Amino acid sequence: MPLESVTAAILAEIAKSGAPAFNELPVTESRAIYTESQSLPPTVEVYSVEDTLVEGPAGGIPVRIYRPHAEPAPVHMHLHGGGWVIGNLVTHDADCREICVAAGCIVVAVDYRLAPEHPFPAATEDCYAVACWASALDPQFGGRPGPISIGGDSAGGNLAAVVALMSRDRNGPEFALQLLLYPITEPSMSSASFHENAENYLLTKTMMTWFWDHYCPDIEQRNNPLVSPLLAPDLSDLPPALVITAEFDPLRDEGEAYAERLLAAGVEVEKRRFDGLIHAFFSMAGMLEAAREGVDLVGSALRRAHGLDS
């Protein structure tokens, strides 16, 4: 279908501005610009927000905890996108608030270490450490007993899928659901969606090359399933998954390929492509009706996974 009209207008404004892409700037400038662009007053109110540190393999890992209400609630862990290079607790604050309210879950957001200062496997090990912590919370935290869920967008979706694999293979935490929003799942950038959407749709092939080169500069290491989960030889015995993709997204095909691999391995999967939309549309729920549909879908899936809906 055609590009959604509001999305088309946003892309036209970006093109008209002539602003440099993230990959055209030093990493520190890209991070600052991305953070500033997402530093908006919250429009979704939650019961409480708390920042704390979780002990990780290289010291304290900043996390932010969103609570939907005072009563105990299931726990969902959310990992931000940004190509493993940019992004933080600020850039995805709105996403976490939306998920917290829509799902009725406590949301634990993770400020994992970023590349190129901390290339693979720093982010994966940070996220795994927080998953272990979040799944073993004491009652004062307010987490309801039972498996947590895990999710993320783009690079965060990659990390969520990878942590699910790590947990299976390390006898780690059990997950009620893995929520994969347009995830990165393999490094080739050779799919039809990469050819069709290589330019002009926010995330570009050139930008993805920049992200990959910072996160995993060793080309051979990119075949590691903990970098590229689509390349894992065995995807059985993994948590149920909700995989969301966008029509005009270079990552569309690899996300859908991962969903198909999970299905073939006997994993319960719900997949949904949002036609007319681009990468990162979930963060546009305040502007796009179709993005609001995405929030509702995520909320419903998490509520079912955690037994909140009969």
N, C-alpha and C positions, 0 to 999 in steps of 0.2 A: 504494500500500500504506500501512498505518498508519505513523505516526512510530515509528522504532526505539525500543525501550523505554528503553535507557540514555540516549539523547538526550532523550527525553521527560522523564525524571527530572531531567536537568541543566537543561532549560528551566524546569521547575517550580520548582527551587531558585532559579534566577535571578529568576523572577517573585516568589517568596515573599520574597526578600531586599529587594526594593524599591530596589535600587541604581540610581542614575541611569545612563542610556545615555551613550555617548561624546558624542553630539551635544547632550547637556544640560549639558555641562561645558565650561570653557575648554580649548582645545587642549592646553596644557601639562599640565593635570590628567589629561586623557584619555590622553595618552601615558604618563604616569607610572603610571597604574592598569593600563593594558594591559601595560606592561613588567613591573610587579610580578607580575601574574597569570600571566605566562609564565616567570618567573624560577625555574625548578625545576632541581634537580640532573639532569644528563644521565643518561638510562637506556640510551642507545645509545652504545657506545664506538666510536671511530674511531682510526685509527693516529696522527693528529696534527691539531692545529688551530692555525692561525697567522693573526694579524691583520697587515695591511699597508695601505698607501695606494697608490692608483692616481691618476695625474695626470688631472684632468678639466677641463672648461671653466671651472670656478670655483675650482680648487685641488684638493687631495687628496681623493679619495673613499675612505672606509674600506671595506675588503673583508675577509672572513674566509674562509680556505681550509681545507677539510676534506679530508684524504687517507685513502683506505681502507686503504692499505698502502704499503710503502716503494718498490715498483716503479712505473714510469711507468704512468699510467692516463689514460683519456679525461677530458675536462673538461666539466662541466656547470655552467652559470651559473644561479643561482637568485635571483629577485627577490621580496621579501616583499610580502605584502598589508598592508591597513590603510587602504584608501581614499586612498592617496597622502598621508595626513595623519598617521597613527600607524604604529607598527611600526618595527623596527630589527633589528640583528644578534642581539639577545637573544631577541626575541619569536618568531623562526623558527629558532632554534638546533636545536630538536628535529626540525623538518621536514628541515633540511639534513643532520643526522646520519642520519636514516632513509633519505634518498635516497642519500647517500654509500655506505652499507652495502648497500642493496638493489640499486643499480646498479653498484657497483664503480667509481664515478667519483670523480675529484676534484671537489668542489663549491665553487664560488666564489660566496659570498653578498655582496650589494651593499647598502651603507647609503647609498642615493641621497638627494638633498635632498628635503625634505618641504614640502608646502603647509600653511598659507597663506603662510609666509615665502618659499617658493620655488615659485610656481605653475608650471603648464605654460609652457615646455617643459623646466624644470630637470631633472626626474626622467628624462625620455626621453633627454636629452643625456648625463646621467651614466651611464645604463645602456648607451647606445651606446658611450661611451668605454671602459667596462670590457669590453664585448664585443670591441672592437678589441684591447685589451690582452690579454685572456684567449686570444684566437685566435692571438696571436703570441708565445707564451711561449717562453723559452729552456729548454734541457734541464734546468737546475738546478731549475726549478720542479717537474719531475716529470710534466708533461703529455705525453701520448702524441701524436705527430703525427697530424693529421687534423682534420676539422671539429669544433668544440665543439657542444654543445647548449645550449638556453636555455629557461627556464621560470619560472613563478611562479604564485602563487595570488591570485585576486581582482584588486586593482589591480596586483599583480605579474604576473598573467596578461595583463592589459591591456598592461603595459610590455613583456613578452616578445613579444607579437604585434606591437606597434609597432616594436620594435627589429628584428624580422624584416623588416618593411616598409622601414624605414630602410636596412638592410643591402642589400636588393635594389636600392633606388633610388640608393644612394650607392656601389655596388660595394664594399660592406663585407664583413664576415666571412661565411663560409658556415656554415650550421648543419645538423647531422645530424638534429635534431628540435626542434620547438617544443612544449613541455609546458605546456598551458593548463589550470590548475585553476580551475574556476568563474570564468572571466575576465569582467571588465567590458568590453563591446565597443561599447556605444552609450549615449547619454545620455537617451533619452526616458522611461524608466521606465514604459512604457505596455503592456508585454507581459502576457500572461495570467498568467505566473508572478509578476509584480509585483503584480497584483491578488489572486491567490490567497494569496501569502505576504508581504503587505505588513507584517504585524505578527506578533509572538509566535514568530519563528523565528530569533532572534539578530540577524541583519542585517535592518533594517527599511527601508521606503521613505523614512521621515523621515531616517534615518541616511545613506542613500545621497544624499539631497538635500544634506545637510550636507557630505558628502565632495565632491560635484561642485561646490558653491558655493565651497569652499576651493581646490580644484585648478584649476578652470577657470571663474572667475567671469564671463568673457565668454561669454554664451550662444551667440553666433554662432560663436565659435571652437570650440565643442564639435563642430561638423560637420567639423572637420579630421580626416582619417584618422589622424593621429598622436595624436589624442585618442581618437577613436572608430573603431577599425579596421574595424568592420562597415560603416561608411559609405564605405570606400575603393572607388573605382570599379573597380579591377582588383586581384584577389587571386591572379593567376597567378604562377608561378615563385617560389613561397614554399616554405619547408622543409616536410617531412612534419610532421604534427601529431597529438598525442594531446590530445583535449579531454574533460575530465571535468566533469560537472555533478552537482547534487544535486536530488532531487525537491522538497524544501521550501526552496528557495532563490529569492529574488526574481530572481537573475541567471541562473536556469536557461535560460530561453528565448533570451536573447541569446547565451549561450555556444553553445547548440545551433544557433542561426541562423548563427553564425560558422563552425561546423563545416560546415554545409550549403553556405555560400558558398564555402568553401575547396574542398570536393568539386566543386562546379559549375565552379570555375576550374581543375580538373585536378590539385589537390594531393592527395597521399595522406593520408588522415585516418582515424584510429581514434577513435571517440567512445563514451563510456560514461556513462550516467546511473546514479547510485547512489540507488536507491529507498529511501525511509524516512529519508533523512539530510538534514542542513541545511548551510548555508554554513559553511565552515571545518572540515568534518569531517576533512579530511586531517590536521589537527593533533591529532586525538583518537585517533590510532592506538594509543596506550597504553591506551585504555579501550574502544574499539569494535572488534569483530571485523570489521565491514564496512569500517571505516576502514583496518584492516590489509590488507584486500583491495585498497584503493586504493594503498597503499604497494607491494604486490607487483606490481600492474599497472604502476605507474610504473617500478619497477625493471626489469621485463621489457622494457618498451618502450625504455628507455634502453640496456639491454644489447644489444638487437637493433640499435638505431640506430647504436651504436658498434662493432658487430661482435664483441661479447664472447661472444655465444651463437651456436653454429654452427647 
